[in-house]
Amino acid sequence: MEISQETDVLIIAAHPDDAELSCGGTIVQLTASGKSVVIADCTRGELGSRGTAELRAQETINATKILGVSTRVNLGMSDGNIQLSQENIHSVISLIRRFRPKIILFNPPYERHPDHENVHRLVRTAVFQSGLTKIETYFEDTLQNTHRPKHIFSYMQTYEFQPSFYIDISDYFDVKTAAIRAYSSQVFVKDENDENEPVTFISKPDFMEMLEARARYFGALIGVKYAEPYLAIEPVGIPSFGIWL
Ligand SMILES: [Zn+2]
């Protein structure tokens, strides 16, 4: 018998903290409304300049609880060297077929960190191949059924793109920020940071300010306080104007 489950939204990310930073508000909105959300981190972020892989693992557990997500998996790929290899493609296909998501959110195509771009390619390839019956994958020794999500969208990271749409996260911005602060070895948390650690792009106080300013700006564009932008990889249709009437 096939071991699988249905999931509303699967988030695939290169590193632990990518999900919190880029779509944390959306995740909290989903879990708060009872939707099933699974996060899959491709690596353990072991190349991060600050903290250790062990510390980051504990921070990830804490952040996951704050987001209200019950299932988070790690694909164990090597940080800084995510290849579009057959092994990695199969690993993502197996993930998609195991959780059978309706929607996948994943890293954008053009990014500052090469791992982010590589995961974008990897997911695009895996989503396509996951629908092919001749590509066989196994989970716990059982042959998996094919599966393709209905929609795939990229969240925004460092580099901007022209968003296809925005999600209103005004009610969830505080929880998103709390989940990000759980990564206290990586980001600036007042009175908690180790001054002996190297300063990185995301460990400066400016980074959290930038994150809030951007969410506020995107919110302003759609007339709400805070929003997260998304890129539709495929053309998206809406059922009718009825969703606004
Ligand atoms: Zn990342």
Residues whose N, C-alpha, C, O or C-beta is under 5 A from the ligand:
A	BS01	ZN	A14 H15 D18
